[in-house]
Amino acid sequence: MPVAIKDVEHIAKLAKLSFSDEEKAEFTEQFNEILSFMDKLNELDTSNVEPLSHVIELKNALREDVVRPSLPTGEALENAPAKSEQFFKVPKVIDR
């Protein structure tokens, strides 16, 4: 089903965008090119292809959760621009 200019206008309205007549015509052409490419892909026989979520196999990239000693408070506060006792001092962001 080809895309018409009225379809582009409807999509633009939903997205709260406005386009010139030239842009609408260009988007109509681009949408139709995309749909024709999708038709080409639909012609392929994928009956023997297993569904997958990624093109390449992914492995968990996270490290093992190992308990380690944390950074000492004094060392963590060493380069802080402002500190108060053992805490970072930051500007107030919530008004009461």
N, CA, C and O atoms as a CHARMM CRD file, in Angstrom:
* protein
*
  384
    1    1 MET  N      0.85300  -1.17600   0.00000 PROA 1      0.00000
    2    1 MET  CA     0.00000   0.00000   0.00000 PROA 1      0.00000
    3    1 MET  C      0.89500   1.23500   0.00000 PROA 1      0.00000
    4    1 MET  O      1.60000   1.48500   0.97800 PROA 1      0.00000
    5    2 PRO  N      0.87700   1.99500  -1.06400 PROA 2      0.00000
    6    2 PRO  CA     1.75000   3.17200  -1.14200 PROA 2      0.00000
    7    2 PRO  C      1.31400   4.28000  -0.17900 PROA 2      0.00000
    8    2 PRO  O      0.14100   4.40500   0.17300 PROA 2      0.00000
    9    3 VAL  N      2.29200   5.06700   0.22600 PROA 3      0.00000
   10    3 VAL  CA     2.04600   6.19400   1.12100 PROA 3      0.00000
   11    3 VAL  C      1.69100   7.41100   0.27900 PROA 3      0.00000
   12    3 VAL  O      2.34600   7.69600  -0.72300 PROA 3      0.00000
   13    4 ALA  N      0.66000   8.11800   0.69000 PROA 4      0.00000
   14    4 ALA  CA     0.24100   9.34100  -0.00100 PROA 4      0.00000
   15    4 ALA  C      0.61400  10.54900   0.85500 PROA 4      0.00000
   16    4 ALA  O      0.96900  10.40600   2.02500 PROA 4      0.00000
   17    5 ILE  N      0.53100  11.71700   0.27000 PROA 5      0.00000
   18    5 ILE  CA     0.87000  12.94800   0.99800 PROA 5      0.00000
   19    5 ILE  C     -0.02400  13.10700   2.22200 PROA 5      0.00000
   20    5 ILE  O      0.42300  13.60500   3.25600 PROA 5      0.00000
   21    6 LYS  N     -1.29000  12.68600   2.11200 PROA 6      0.00000
   22    6 LYS  CA    -2.19100  12.81600   3.27500 PROA 6      0.00000
   23    6 LYS  C     -1.70200  11.95000   4.43800 PROA 6      0.00000
   24    6 LYS  O     -1.91500  12.29700   5.60000 PROA 6      0.00000
   25    7 ASP  N     -1.03900  10.81200   4.12900 PROA 7      0.00000
   26    7 ASP  CA    -0.48100   9.96700   5.18600 PROA 7      0.00000
   27    7 ASP  C      0.68800  10.68200   5.87300 PROA 7      0.00000
   28    7 ASP  O      0.81600  10.63400   7.09700 PROA 7      0.00000
   29    8 VAL  N      1.51900  11.32900   5.09800 PROA 8      0.00000
   30    8 VAL  CA     2.64100  12.09300   5.65500 PROA 8      0.00000
   31    8 VAL  C      2.11600  13.23400   6.51300 PROA 8      0.00000
   32    8 VAL  O      2.66300  13.51000   7.58100 PROA 8      0.00000
   33    9 GLU  N      1.06600  13.89500   6.05900 PROA 9      0.00000
   34    9 GLU  CA     0.46700  14.98100   6.83900 PROA 9      0.00000
   35    9 GLU  C     -0.08300  14.45200   8.16100 PROA 9      0.00000
   36    9 GLU  O      0.04400  15.10300   9.19800 PROA 9      0.00000
   37   10 HSD  N     -0.69700  13.26100   8.11700 PROA 10     0.00000
   38   10 HSD  CA    -1.24500  12.65800   9.33900 PROA 10     0.00000
   39   10 HSD  C     -0.12100  12.31600  10.31700 PROA 10     0.00000
   40   10 HSD  O     -0.23900  12.58600  11.51300 PROA 10     0.00000
   41   11 ILE  N      0.96400  11.72500   9.82200 PROA 11     0.00000
   42   11 ILE  CA     2.11400  11.38300  10.66900 PROA 11     0.00000
   43   11 ILE  C      2.72400  12.65100  11.26200 PROA 11     0.00000
   44   11 ILE  O      3.08100  12.68200  12.44000 PROA 11     0.00000
   45   12 ALA  N      2.84000  13.68600  10.45000 PROA 12     0.00000
   46   12 ALA  CA     3.39600  14.95900  10.91900 PROA 12     0.00000
   47   12 ALA  C      2.51500  15.55500  12.01400 PROA 12     0.00000
   48   12 ALA  O      3.01600  16.10300  12.99600 PROA 12     0.00000
   49   13 LYS  N      1.20300  15.44500  11.83800 PROA 13     0.00000
   50   13 LYS  CA     0.27500  15.97600  12.84600 PROA 13     0.00000
   51   13 LYS  C      0.43100  15.21200  14.15800 PROA 13     0.00000
   52   13 LYS  O      0.44300  15.81700  15.22900 PROA 13     0.00000
   53   14 LEU  N      0.55100  13.88100  14.08100 PROA 14     0.00000
   54   14 LEU  CA     0.73200  13.06900  15.28100 PROA 14     0.00000
   55   14 LEU  C      2.03300  13.42000  16.00100 PROA 14     0.00000
   56   14 LEU  O      2.09700  13.40900  17.23000 PROA 14     0.00000
   57   15 ALA  N      3.06400  13.72900  15.22300 PROA 15     0.00000
   58   15 ALA  CA     4.36800  14.07700  15.78500 PROA 15     0.00000
   59   15 ALA  C      4.47100  15.56900  16.11100 PROA 15     0.00000
   60   15 ALA  O      5.50900  16.03400  16.58200 PROA 15     0.00000
   61   16 LYS  N      3.40800  16.30500  15.86200 PROA 16     0.00000
   62   16 LYS  CA     3.36500  17.75900  16.09400 PROA 16     0.00000
   63   16 LYS  C      4.48800  18.46900  15.34100 PROA 16     0.00000
   64   16 LYS  O      5.19200  19.31800  15.88800 PROA 16     0.00000
   65   17 LEU  N      4.63200  18.09200  14.05900 PROA 17     0.00000
   66   17 LEU  CA     5.62500  18.70000  13.17900 PROA 17     0.00000
   67   17 LEU  C      4.92300  19.35900  12.00800 PROA 17     0.00000
   68   17 LEU  O      3.82000  18.96600  11.62900 PROA 17     0.00000
   69   18 SER  N      5.56000  20.34900  11.44600 PROA 18     0.00000
   70   18 SER  CA     4.99400  20.96200  10.23300 PROA 18     0.00000
   71   18 SER  C      6.06600  20.96400   9.15000 PROA 18     0.00000
   72   18 SER  O      7.23900  21.22800   9.41300 PROA 18     0.00000
   73   19 PHE  N      5.63400  20.66300   7.92100 PROA 19     0.00000
   74   19 PHE  CA     6.54000  20.57900   6.79400 PROA 19     0.00000
   75   19 PHE  C      5.99800  21.37800   5.62900 PROA 19     0.00000
   76   19 PHE  O      4.79000  21.57300   5.49600 PROA 19     0.00000
   77   20 SER  N      6.90500  21.83600   4.78900 PROA 20     0.00000
   78   20 SER  CA     6.49300  22.52700   3.56600 PROA 20     0.00000
   79   20 SER  C      5.98600  21.47300   2.58600 PROA 20     0.00000
   80   20 SER  O      6.17400  20.27400   2.79400 PROA 20     0.00000
   81   21 ASP  N      5.33700  21.94000   1.50800 PROA 21     0.00000
   82   21 ASP  CA     4.82300  21.00900   0.50000 PROA 21     0.00000
   83   21 ASP  C      5.96200  20.20600  -0.14100 PROA 21     0.00000
   84   21 ASP  O      5.79800  19.02600  -0.45200 PROA 21     0.00000
   85   22 GLU  N      7.11700  20.85600  -0.33500 PROA 22     0.00000
   86   22 GLU  CA     8.28200  20.15700  -0.90200 PROA 22     0.00000
   87   22 GLU  C      8.74100  19.02100   0.02400 PROA 22     0.00000
   88   22 GLU  O      9.03600  17.91500  -0.42900 PROA 22     0.00000
   89   23 GLU  N      8.79200  19.31500   1.31600 PROA 23     0.00000
   90   23 GLU  CA     9.23100  18.30400   2.28200 PROA 23     0.00000
   91   23 GLU  C      8.23900  17.14300   2.34800 PROA 23     0.00000
   92   23 GLU  O      8.63600  15.98200   2.44800 PROA 23     0.00000
   93   24 LYS  N      6.96000  17.46100   2.29000 PROA 24     0.00000
   94   24 LYS  CA     5.93900  16.40500   2.31200 PROA 24     0.00000
   95   24 LYS  C      6.09400  15.48500   1.10600 PROA 24     0.00000
   96   24 LYS  O      5.98600  14.26500   1.23200 PROA 24     0.00000
   97   25 ALA  N      6.34500  16.06600  -0.04800 PROA 25     0.00000
   98   25 ALA  CA     6.53700  15.26100  -1.25900 PROA 25     0.00000
   99   25 ALA  C      7.79300  14.40300  -1.13500 PROA 25     0.00000
  100   25 ALA  O      7.79800  13.24100  -1.54000 PROA 25     0.00000
  101   26 GLU  N      8.84600  14.97300  -0.57900 PROA 26     0.00000
  102   26 GLU  CA    10.09900  14.22600  -0.40100 PROA 26     0.00000
  103   26 GLU  C      9.91000  13.06600   0.58300 PROA 26     0.00000
  104   26 GLU  O     10.38400  11.95600   0.34000 PROA 26     0.00000
  105   27 PHE  N      9.21000  13.33200   1.69800 PROA 27     0.00000
  106   27 PHE  CA     8.95700  12.26800   2.67700 PROA 27     0.00000
  107   27 PHE  C      8.07500  11.16900   2.07600 PROA 27     0.00000
  108   27 PHE  O      8.28400   9.98700   2.34600 PROA 27     0.00000
  109   28 THR  N      7.10400  11.55500   1.27300 PROA 28     0.00000
  110   28 THR  CA     6.24300  10.56700   0.62100 PROA 28     0.00000
  111   28 THR  C      7.07000   9.64200  -0.25100 PROA 28     0.00000
  112   28 THR  O      6.88800   8.42400  -0.23200 PROA 28     0.00000
  113   29 GLU  N      7.97900  10.22600  -1.01300 PROA 29     0.00000
  114   29 GLU  CA     8.85600   9.44000  -1.88000 PROA 29     0.00000
  115   29 GLU  C      9.76300   8.51500  -1.05300 PROA 29     0.00000
  116   29 GLU  O      9.94600   7.34700  -1.39400 PROA 29     0.00000
  117   30 GLN  N     10.32100   9.04800   0.02500 PROA 30     0.00000
  118   30 GLN  CA    11.21100   8.25000   0.86600 PROA 30     0.00000
  119   30 GLN  C     10.46700   7.09800   1.54200 PROA 30     0.00000
  120   30 GLN  O     10.97500   5.97800   1.59600 PROA 30     0.00000
  121   31 PHE  N      9.27000   7.36800   2.05500 PROA 31     0.00000
  122   31 PHE  CA     8.47300   6.29800   2.67500 PROA 31     0.00000
  123   31 PHE  C      8.16000   5.20100   1.66300 PROA 31     0.00000
  124   31 PHE  O      8.22800   4.01500   1.98700 PROA 31     0.00000
  125   32 ASN  N      7.82100   5.59300   0.45000 PROA 32     0.00000
  126   32 ASN  CA     7.51100   4.60300  -0.58000 PROA 32     0.00000
  127   32 ASN  C      8.73700   3.78500  -0.96700 PROA 32     0.00000
  128   32 ASN  O      8.61100   2.59700  -1.26600 PROA 32     0.00000
  129   33 GLU  N      9.92000   4.39800  -0.96800 PROA 33     0.00000
  130   33 GLU  CA    11.15500   3.66000  -1.23100 PROA 33     0.00000
  131   33 GLU  C     11.40700   2.62700  -0.13400 PROA 33     0.00000
  132   33 GLU  O     11.80600   1.49700  -0.41500 PROA 33     0.00000
  133   34 ILE  N     11.17500   3.01800   1.09500 PROA 34     0.00000
  134   34 ILE  CA    11.36000   2.09900   2.22600 PROA 34     0.00000
  135   34 ILE  C     10.39300   0.92600   2.11200 PROA 34     0.00000
  136   34 ILE  O     10.78000  -0.22600   2.31100 PROA 34     0.00000
  137   35 LEU  N      9.13400   1.22200   1.78900 PROA 35     0.00000
  138   35 LEU  CA     8.14100   0.15300   1.66500 PROA 35     0.00000
  139   35 LEU  C      8.45300  -0.78000   0.49900 PROA 35     0.00000
  140   35 LEU  O      8.19800  -1.98100   0.58800 PROA 35     0.00000
  141   36 SER  N      9.00000  -0.24700  -0.59200 PROA 36     0.00000
  142   36 SER  CA     9.35200  -1.11500  -1.71600 PROA 36     0.00000
  143   36 SER  C     10.51700  -2.01800  -1.34400 PROA 36     0.00000
  144   36 SER  O     10.58200  -3.16600  -1.78400 PROA 36     0.00000
  145   37 PHE  N     11.43500  -1.50700  -0.53800 PROA 37     0.00000
  146   37 PHE  CA    12.53200  -2.34400  -0.06200 PROA 37     0.00000
  147   37 PHE  C     11.99500  -3.44100   0.85700 PROA 37     0.00000
  148   37 PHE  O     12.46300  -4.57800   0.79900 PROA 37     0.00000
  149   38 MET  N     11.02800  -3.11500   1.69400 PROA 38     0.00000
  150   38 MET  CA    10.41800  -4.11500   2.56900 PROA 38     0.00000
  151   38 MET  C      9.73200  -5.19500   1.73500 PROA 38     0.00000
  152   38 MET  O      9.76900  -6.37100   2.09700 PROA 38     0.00000
  153   39 ASP  N      9.11400  -4.81200   0.63500 PROA 39     0.00000
  154   39 ASP  CA     8.49400  -5.81200  -0.25700 PROA 39     0.00000
  155   39 ASP  C      9.54300  -6.77200  -0.80400 PROA 39     0.00000
  156   39 ASP  O      9.29100  -7.97100  -0.91700 PROA 39     0.00000
  157   40 LYS  N     10.72200  -6.24700  -1.14500 PROA 40     0.00000
  158   40 LYS  CA    11.80300  -7.11100  -1.63200 PROA 40     0.00000
  159   40 LYS  C     12.22200  -8.09700  -0.55100 PROA 40     0.00000
  160   40 LYS  O     12.45900  -9.27200  -0.83400 PROA 40     0.00000
  161   41 LEU  N     12.31400  -7.62000   0.68600 PROA 41     0.00000
  162   41 LEU  CA    12.69300  -8.50400   1.78800 PROA 41     0.00000
  163   41 LEU  C     11.63000  -9.57300   2.03400 PROA 41     0.00000
  164   41 LEU  O     11.95700 -10.70000   2.40600 PROA 41     0.00000
  165   42 ASN  N     10.37200  -9.22500   1.83100 PROA 42     0.00000
  166   42 ASN  CA     9.28300 -10.19100   2.03200 PROA 42     0.00000
  167   42 ASN  C      9.31200 -11.30600   0.99900 PROA 42     0.00000
  168   42 ASN  O      8.70700 -12.35700   1.21300 PROA 42     0.00000
  169   43 GLU  N     10.00200 -11.10000  -0.11500 PROA 43     0.00000
  170   43 GLU  CA    10.10600 -12.13100  -1.14400 PROA 43     0.00000
  171   43 GLU  C     11.06900 -13.24900  -0.75500 PROA 43     0.00000
  172   43 GLU  O     11.03000 -14.33100  -1.34200 PROA 43     0.00000
  173   44 LEU  N     11.93300 -12.99800   0.22900 PROA 44     0.00000
  174   44 LEU  CA    12.92400 -13.98700   0.64500 PROA 44     0.00000
  175   44 LEU  C     12.27000 -15.14100   1.40100 PROA 44     0.00000
  176   44 LEU  O     11.32200 -14.93900   2.15900 PROA 44     0.00000
  177   45 ASP  N     12.78600 -16.34900   1.18700 PROA 45     0.00000
  178   45 ASP  CA    12.30800 -17.52200   1.90400 PROA 45     0.00000
  179   45 ASP  C     13.07600 -17.63200   3.21800 PROA 45     0.00000
  180   45 ASP  O     14.26700 -17.94200   3.22600 PROA 45     0.00000
  181   46 THR  N     12.39400 -17.37900   4.31200 PROA 46     0.00000
  182   46 THR  CA    13.03000 -17.43400   5.62600 PROA 46     0.00000
  183   46 THR  C     12.49400 -18.58800   6.46300 PROA 46     0.00000
  184   46 THR  O     12.61100 -18.57000   7.68900 PROA 46     0.00000
  185   47 SER  N     11.90900 -19.58700   5.81600 PROA 47     0.00000
  186   47 SER  CA    11.30300 -20.69000   6.55400 PROA 47     0.00000
  187   47 SER  C     12.33700 -21.51900   7.31900 PROA 47     0.00000
  188   47 SER  O     11.99900 -22.11300   8.34300 PROA 47     0.00000
  189   48 ASN  N     13.58100 -21.57500   6.85300 PROA 48     0.00000
  190   48 ASN  CA    14.61900 -22.36200   7.52800 PROA 48     0.00000
  191   48 ASN  C     15.55500 -21.50700   8.37700 PROA 48     0.00000
  192   48 ASN  O     16.61700 -21.97100   8.79200 PROA 48     0.00000
  193   49 VAL  N     15.16500 -20.26600   8.63400 PROA 49     0.00000
  194   49 VAL  CA    16.00400 -19.36400   9.41300 PROA 49     0.00000
  195   49 VAL  C     15.42200 -19.24700  10.81300 PROA 49     0.00000
  196   49 VAL  O     14.24700 -18.92400  10.98800 PROA 49     0.00000
  197   50 GLU  N     16.26700 -19.51800  11.81200 PROA 50     0.00000
  198   50 GLU  CA    15.80900 -19.40200  13.19700 PROA 50     0.00000
  199   50 GLU  C     15.66600 -17.92700  13.57600 PROA 50     0.00000
  200   50 GLU  O     16.51100 -17.10800  13.21500 PROA 50     0.00000
  201   51 PRO  N     14.60500 -17.58900  14.30000 PROA 51     0.00000
  202   51 PRO  CA    14.45600 -16.20200  14.75400 PROA 51     0.00000
  203   51 PRO  C     15.56300 -15.84800  15.75400 PROA 51     0.00000
  204   51 PRO  O     15.97900 -16.69000  16.55000 PROA 51     0.00000
  205   52 LEU  N     16.02500 -14.62700  15.70700 PROA 52     0.00000
  206   52 LEU  CA    17.02300 -14.19000  16.67200 PROA 52     0.00000
  207   52 LEU  C     16.80500 -12.73500  17.02800 PROA 52     0.00000
  208   52 LEU  O     16.19800 -11.97600  16.27200 PROA 52     0.00000
  209   53 SER  N     17.30400 -12.36500  18.18000 PROA 53     0.00000
  210   53 SER  CA    17.10800 -10.98800  18.63700 PROA 53     0.00000
  211   53 SER  C     18.27000 -10.08000  18.23300 PROA 53     0.00000
  212   53 SER  O     18.11700  -8.86000  18.18200 PROA 53     0.00000
  213   54 HSD  N     19.43700 -10.67600  17.94600 PROA 54     0.00000
  214   54 HSD  CA    20.59800  -9.91100  17.51500 PROA 54     0.00000
  215   54 HSD  C     21.30100 -10.65600  16.38200 PROA 54     0.00000
  216   54 HSD  O     21.23500 -11.88200  16.29600 PROA 54     0.00000
  217   55 VAL  N     21.96200  -9.91400  15.53100 PROA 55     0.00000
  218   55 VAL  CA    22.65800 -10.51100  14.40800 PROA 55     0.00000
  219   55 VAL  C     23.84100 -11.34600  14.88200 PROA 55     0.00000
  220   55 VAL  O     24.12900 -12.41000  14.33300 PROA 55     0.00000
  221   56 ILE  N     24.52000 -10.84700  15.90800 PROA 56     0.00000
  222   56 ILE  CA    25.64900 -11.59400  16.46400 PROA 56     0.00000
  223   56 ILE  C     25.28800 -12.08600  17.85500 PROA 56     0.00000
  224   56 ILE  O     24.45300 -11.48800  18.53400 PROA 56     0.00000
  225   57 GLU  N     25.91600 -13.17300  18.28000 PROA 57     0.00000
  226   57 GLU  CA    25.63400 -13.71600  19.59900 PROA 57     0.00000
  227   57 GLU  C     26.22900 -12.80000  20.65600 PROA 57     0.00000
  228   57 GLU  O     27.40000 -12.42800  20.58400 PROA 57     0.00000
  229   58 LEU  N     25.41600 -12.44400  21.63200 PROA 58     0.00000
  230   58 LEU  CA    25.88600 -11.55700  22.68700 PROA 58     0.00000
  231   58 LEU  C     26.18300 -12.35000  23.94600 PROA 58     0.00000
  232   58 LEU  O     25.50500 -13.32900  24.25900 PROA 58     0.00000
  233   59 LYS  N     27.20000 -11.91500  24.65400 PROA 59     0.00000
  234   59 LYS  CA    27.53300 -12.50200  25.94200 PROA 59     0.00000
  235   59 LYS  C     27.40700 -11.41700  26.98400 PROA 59     0.00000
  236   59 LYS  O     27.52100 -10.23000  26.67700 PROA 59     0.00000
  237   60 ASN  N     27.17300 -11.82300  28.20700 PROA 60     0.00000
  238   60 ASN  CA    27.06000 -10.86200  29.28300 PROA 60     0.00000
  239   60 ASN  C     28.39700 -10.13600  29.44700 PROA 60     0.00000
  240   60 ASN  O     29.41600 -10.76400  29.73300 PROA 60     0.00000
  241   61 ALA  N     28.39100  -8.84500  29.26900 PROA 61     0.00000
  242   61 ALA  CA    29.62700  -8.06000  29.32300 PROA 61     0.00000
  243   61 ALA  C     29.95100  -7.59400  30.74200 PROA 61     0.00000
  244   61 ALA  O     30.95700  -6.92000  30.96200 PROA 61     0.00000
  245   62 LEU  N     29.10100  -7.95200  31.69900 PROA 62     0.00000
  246   62 LEU  CA    29.33100  -7.50200  33.06200 PROA 62     0.00000
  247   62 LEU  C     30.34600  -8.39700  33.76000 PROA 62     0.00000
  248   62 LEU  O     30.44800  -9.58400  33.45200 PROA 62     0.00000
  249   63 ARG  N     31.07200  -7.84700  34.67100 PROA 63     0.00000
  250   63 ARG  CA    32.05800  -8.61900  35.42100 PROA 63     0.00000
  251   63 ARG  C     31.36600  -9.37000  36.55100 PROA 63     0.00000
  252   63 ARG  O     30.21400  -9.09200  36.88500 PROA 63     0.00000
  253   64 GLU  N     32.07200 -10.30900  37.12200 PROA 64     0.00000
  254   64 GLU  CA    31.56300 -11.03100  38.27900 PROA 64     0.00000
  255   64 GLU  C     31.36300 -10.04600  39.42300 PROA 64     0.00000
  256   64 GLU  O     32.13400  -9.09700  39.56200 PROA 64     0.00000
  257   65 ASP  N     30.35800 -10.25500  40.22700 PROA 65     0.00000
  258   65 ASP  CA    30.09500  -9.41000  41.38200 PROA 65     0.00000
  259   65 ASP  C     30.95100  -9.91200  42.53800 PROA 65     0.00000
  260   65 ASP  O     30.59900 -10.87500  43.22000 PROA 65     0.00000
  261   66 VAL  N     32.07300  -9.24700  42.74400 PROA 66     0.00000
  262   66 VAL  CA    33.02900  -9.67400  43.76200 PROA 66     0.00000
  263   66 VAL  C     33.13600  -8.57500  44.80700 PROA 66     0.00000
  264   66 VAL  O     33.24500  -7.39400  44.47700 PROA 66     0.00000
  265   67 VAL  N     33.10400  -8.98100  46.07500 PROA 67     0.00000
  266   67 VAL  CA    33.25300  -8.01700  47.16400 PROA 67     0.00000
  267   67 VAL  C     34.70700  -7.58800  47.23100 PROA 67     0.00000
  268   67 VAL  O     35.61300  -8.41800  47.31100 PROA 67     0.00000
  269   68 ARG  N     34.91600  -6.27900  47.19700 PROA 68     0.00000
  270   68 ARG  CA    36.25900  -5.72100  47.29200 PROA 68     0.00000
  271   68 ARG  C     36.22000  -4.54800  48.26000 PROA 68     0.00000
  272   68 ARG  O     35.15000  -3.98600  48.49500 PROA 68     0.00000
  273   69 PRO  N     37.34200  -4.17100  48.81900 PROA 69     0.00000
  274   69 PRO  CA    37.34400  -3.01700  49.73100 PROA 69     0.00000
  275   69 PRO  C     37.00700  -1.74100  48.95600 PROA 69     0.00000
  276   69 PRO  O     37.42200  -1.56500  47.81100 PROA 69     0.00000
  277   70 SER  N     36.25600  -0.87000  49.59800 PROA 70     0.00000
  278   70 SER  CA    35.88000   0.37400  48.93100 PROA 70     0.00000
  279   70 SER  C     36.94800   1.43600  49.16300 PROA 70     0.00000
  280   70 SER  O     37.87000   1.25500  49.95900 PROA 70     0.00000
  281   71 LEU  N     36.80100   2.53000  48.45800 PROA 71     0.00000
  282   71 LEU  CA    37.73300   3.64800  48.55600 PROA 71     0.00000
  283   71 LEU  C     37.56200   4.30100  49.92600 PROA 71     0.00000
  284   71 LEU  O     36.43200   4.56500  50.33500 PROA 71     0.00000
  285   72 PRO  N     38.64800   4.56600  50.64400 PROA 72     0.00000
  286   72 PRO  CA    38.52200   5.23800  51.94300 PROA 72     0.00000
  287   72 PRO  C     37.90100   6.63100  51.77100 PROA 72     0.00000
  288   72 PRO  O     38.13300   7.30600  50.76800 PROA 72     0.00000
  289   73 THR  N     37.11200   7.04500  52.76100 PROA 73     0.00000
  290   73 THR  CA    36.39600   8.32400  52.68600 PROA 73     0.00000
  291   73 THR  C     37.34500   9.49300  52.43100 PROA 73     0.00000
  292   73 THR  O     37.06700  10.34400  51.58500 PROA 73     0.00000
  293   74 GLY  N     38.42700   9.53900  53.13300 PROA 74     0.00000
  294   74 GLY  CA    39.37600  10.64000  52.97000 PROA 74     0.00000
  295   74 GLY  C     39.93000  10.72200  51.55500 PROA 74     0.00000
  296   74 GLY  O     40.09300  11.81000  51.00200 PROA 74     0.00000
  297   75 GLU  N     40.21700   9.56100  50.97600 PROA 75     0.00000
  298   75 GLU  CA    40.73900   9.52100  49.61800 PROA 75     0.00000
  299   75 GLU  C     39.67200   9.93000  48.60700 PROA 75     0.00000
  300   75 GLU  O     39.97900  10.59500  47.61800 PROA 75     0.00000
  301   76 ALA  N     38.41300   9.53400  48.84800 PROA 76     0.00000
  302   76 ALA  CA    37.31700   9.89400  47.95200 PROA 76     0.00000
  303   76 ALA  C     37.07700  11.40800  47.96900 PROA 76     0.00000
  304   76 ALA  O     36.75700  12.00200  46.93900 PROA 76     0.00000
  305   77 LEU  N     37.23300  12.02200  49.13600 PROA 77     0.00000
  306   77 LEU  CA    36.98000  13.46500  49.27600 PROA 77     0.00000
  307   77 LEU  C     38.19200  14.32700  48.93300 PROA 77     0.00000
  308   77 LEU  O     38.10000  15.55400  48.91400 PROA 77     0.00000
  309   78 GLU  N     39.30500  13.69400  48.66500 PROA 78     0.00000
  310   78 GLU  CA    40.55900  14.40800  48.44500 PROA 78     0.00000
  311   78 GLU  C     40.45700  15.50500  47.38100 PROA 78     0.00000
  312   78 GLU  O     40.95100  16.61100  47.60100 PROA 78     0.00000
  313   79 ASN  N     39.83900  15.23200  46.25700 PROA 79     0.00000
  314   79 ASN  CA    39.76000  16.20700  45.16100 PROA 79     0.00000
  315   79 ASN  C     38.39800  16.90300  45.07000 PROA 79     0.00000
  316   79 ASN  O     38.11600  17.58200  44.08200 PROA 79     0.00000
  317   80 ALA  N     37.56800  16.74200  46.07500 PROA 80     0.00000
  318   80 ALA  CA    36.24700  17.37000  46.05200 PROA 80     0.00000
  319   80 ALA  C     36.39700  18.88000  46.16700 PROA 80     0.00000
  320   80 ALA  O     37.17900  19.36300  46.98600 PROA 80     0.00000
  321   81 PRO  N     35.65100  19.64000  45.34600 PROA 81     0.00000
  322   81 PRO  CA    35.75900  21.10300  45.43100 PROA 81     0.00000
  323   81 PRO  C     35.22900  21.64100  46.75800 PROA 81     0.00000
  324   81 PRO  O     35.69000  22.67500  47.24100 PROA 81     0.00000
  325   82 ALA  N     34.25100  20.93100  47.35200 PROA 82     0.00000
  326   82 ALA  CA    33.72000  21.34900  48.65500 PROA 82     0.00000
  327   82 ALA  C     33.32600  20.10000  49.42200 PROA 82     0.00000
  328   82 ALA  O     32.74100  19.16900  48.86700 PROA 82     0.00000
  329   83 LYS  N     33.65700  20.09500  50.71800 PROA 83     0.00000
  330   83 LYS  CA    33.30000  18.94900  51.54600 PROA 83     0.00000
  331   83 LYS  C     32.92600  19.42900  52.92800 PROA 83     0.00000
  332   83 LYS  O     33.33000  20.51200  53.35300 PROA 83     0.00000
  333   84 SER  N     32.15200  18.62000  53.62800 PROA 84     0.00000
  334   84 SER  CA    31.72600  18.92000  54.98400 PROA 84     0.00000
  335   84 SER  C     31.90300  17.63900  55.78800 PROA 84     0.00000
  336   84 SER  O     31.18100  16.66300  55.58700 PROA 84     0.00000
  337   85 GLU  N     32.86000  17.65200  56.69200 PROA 85     0.00000
  338   85 GLU  CA    33.23100  16.47000  57.47600 PROA 85     0.00000
  339   85 GLU  C     33.55100  15.30600  56.54700 PROA 85     0.00000
  340   85 GLU  O     34.59100  15.31100  55.88900 PROA 85     0.00000
  341   86 GLN  N     32.67600  14.31200  56.48400 PROA 86     0.00000
  342   86 GLN  CA    32.95400  13.15100  55.63900 PROA 86     0.00000
  343   86 GLN  C     31.99200  13.05000  54.45900 PROA 86     0.00000
  344   86 GLN  O     31.74100  11.95400  53.95700 PROA 86     0.00000
  345   87 PHE  N     31.44600  14.19900  54.00700 PROA 87     0.00000
  346   87 PHE  CA    30.46800  14.20700  52.92700 PROA 87     0.00000
  347   87 PHE  C     30.87000  15.20900  51.84200 PROA 87     0.00000
  348   87 PHE  O     31.56600  16.18700  52.11000 PROA 87     0.00000
  349   88 PHE  N     30.41500  14.94400  50.60000 PROA 88     0.00000
  350   88 PHE  CA    30.56400  15.91200  49.52400 PROA 88     0.00000
  351   88 PHE  C     29.57000  17.03600  49.76900 PROA 88     0.00000
  352   88 PHE  O     28.42100  16.77500  50.12700 PROA 88     0.00000
  353   89 LYS  N     29.99000  18.27400  49.58300 PROA 89     0.00000
  354   89 LYS  CA    29.10300  19.41600  49.75900 PROA 89     0.00000
  355   89 LYS  C     28.69900  19.89900  48.36800 PROA 89     0.00000
  356   89 LYS  O     29.55300  20.24600  47.55200 PROA 89     0.00000
  357   90 VAL  N     27.38400  19.91900  48.10300 PROA 90     0.00000
  358   90 VAL  CA    26.86800  20.31600  46.79200 PROA 90     0.00000
  359   90 VAL  C     25.85400  21.43600  46.96400 PROA 90     0.00000
  360   90 VAL  O     25.30900  21.61400  48.05300 PROA 90     0.00000
  361   91 PRO  N     25.59200  22.20000  45.89300 PROA 91     0.00000
  362   91 PRO  CA    24.60100  23.27100  46.00000 PROA 91     0.00000
  363   91 PRO  C     23.20100  22.68600  46.26000 PROA 91     0.00000
  364   91 PRO  O     22.87600  21.58700  45.81000 PROA 91     0.00000
  365   92 LYS  N     22.40900  23.43100  46.97900 PROA 92     0.00000
  366   92 LYS  CA    21.04000  23.03000  47.27400 PROA 92     0.00000
  367   92 LYS  C     20.24100  23.04100  45.96600 PROA 92     0.00000
  368   92 LYS  O     20.29200  24.01800  45.21900 PROA 92     0.00000
  369   93 VAL  N     19.51200  21.97300  45.69100 PROA 93     0.00000
  370   93 VAL  CA    18.74700  21.90000  44.44900 PROA 93     0.00000
  371   93 VAL  C     17.24100  21.81200  44.68700 PROA 93     0.00000
  372   93 VAL  O     16.45900  21.93000  43.74400 PROA 93     0.00000
  373   94 ILE  N     16.83500  21.60700  45.92100 PROA 94     0.00000
  374   94 ILE  CA    15.40600  21.51100  46.23200 PROA 94     0.00000
  375   94 ILE  C     15.03700  22.66700  47.14700 PROA 94     0.00000
  376   94 ILE  O     15.67800  22.88900  48.17400 PROA 94     0.00000
  377   95 ASP  N     14.00900  23.39300  46.76800 PROA 95     0.00000
  378   95 ASP  CA    13.51200  24.50500  47.57700 PROA 95     0.00000
  379   95 ASP  C     12.46800  23.98700  48.55000 PROA 95     0.00000
  380   95 ASP  O     11.60500  23.19200  48.17800 PROA 95     0.00000
  381   96 ARG  N     12.54400  24.42800  49.77300 PROA 96     0.00000
  382   96 ARG  CA    11.53100  24.00900  50.76500 PROA 96     0.00000
  383   96 ARG  C     10.53300  25.09000  50.96900 PROA 96     0.00000
  384   96 ARG  O      9.60500  24.93100  51.76200 PROA 96     0.00000
